Amino acid sequence: MSNYKVLVSKLGLDGHDRGAKVVARALKDAGFDVIYTGIRQTPEQVVEAAIQEDVDVIGVSILSGAHIHHVSRLMKLLRERGLNVPVVVGGTIPIPDVPRLKQMGVREVFLPGSSLKEIINVVRRLAEEKRRAEQQA
């Protein structure tokens, strides 16, 4: 079986990417194929990259406070394109916004202090679930 592919992206005008790079490196070290799109990505660019790379999971890092706006657009575009790719979000997300993100379809939200081990385990589980669902379809 090939490695799981994860797209790690920074949505919006947020230029702080150290956390995203740390997570991308940890996923790569754990055996994932990681596509890091860099900073200042639009939801449209993330969806196109997810399609082109045929990823198993999309990881979005947001520190700018515009997470509701950007993630709702991302989730809408994924639905419109018929993509069933699990999305996880990490960054400085206010705790009261976590349920709203999950209502949009985000599978997991990682707050500051989340361990790399936890992130890796969740991403692996989501990737495995996606592959199983594809095999059953």
N, C-alpha and C positions, 0 to 999 in steps of 0.2 A: 504494500500500500504506500502510495506517495505521501510525503509530508503534508500536513495541514498548512493551508495558506491563510495568512492574516494580513489585512490591509490596515495600517496604522496611519491616521491622518489628523491634521490640525485644521478644524473648521474656522472660518471667519478671519478676522484681522489680528487675532492673537499671534504674537510673534515669539512667545515663550515655549520652546520645544524641548527643554531638557527632560521633563518627565516622560514625554512621548518617546524620546530617544532611549531613555533608560528601559522603558517597557518593551520597546521594539528589540533592543539588545537582549533582554531577558528571554523574550519569546524565541528569538533566534538561537540563543544558547540552549534552550529547552527542546530544540529540534524543529521548530516551525520555520516555514518559508515566510519571510516577512517582506512586505512591500511597504516602504515608508514614503508617503507622498509629499512630506514636507509641510511647511507652514502656508497659511493663507489660502486654503483650499475652499472651493465652493461645494455645496452639496452635489451639484451636477458633476463636478470633477471627480468627487469620491465615487459616485454611482458608476460613472464611465470607467474609472480605474478598476472597480470591483468586477465589472463585466469583463473587461479586457483580461484581467488576471485570473478570473474564475476563482475568487476567494471563498474560503469557508466561513470567515468571520470578519466583520468590520469593527475596528476599534477607533473611537473618536476621542481626542483629547481637547478639552475646552477649559480655558482659564479666564476667558474674557467676560463672562456673565451673559453671553448671548446664546447660551445652550438651548433654551426652549425654541427660539426662532430657527436656529440652524438645524437642530435635530428634527424638528417637526417637518421641515422642508426635505431633509434627507429621507425620513421614513416615508413621506408621501411619494417621493420619486422612486424609491425602492418598490413600493406597492404598484405604482403606475407601470413600472418596467417588468412586473411579475417576478421580482427577485426575492427569494426566500433565504436571505443571508442574515444570520443573527448579528445584531449590533450591540456593542458594549460602549459605554461612555465613562470617561474618567476625567478628573480634574477638580477644580474648586466649584463643586455643585452644592448649592444650599440644600440642606436636608429636606426642607418642605417641597423642593422641586423633584425629588426622586420619584414619588408616586406618579407625578404627571409624566415624567419621561417613560416610566414603565407602561403607563396607559397608552402612550404613543407606539409602543412595541419594542422599546429598548429592553434587552434581556437582562442586563446587569449594569449597575452604576457603581463605579469605584471612586470612593471619596479619598481625600488626602489621608495618608496613613495605611491605605490598603497594602497588603504585602504582595511582593512580586509572585510568591508561591501561590497565593490565592488567585491572582489574575491569571497566571499560567493554567491553573487547574480549571477555572471557569471557562477560559477560552478553549482549552482542550475538550472539555465536556460538550460545549456548544458545537464545536467543529465535528465531533463524533456524532452528535445528534443529527446534524445537517447531512452528513454522509450517509447515515443509516436511512434517513427519510428519502434521500435520492435513490438509494438502492431498492427501496420498497416501492417507489413510484413507477 
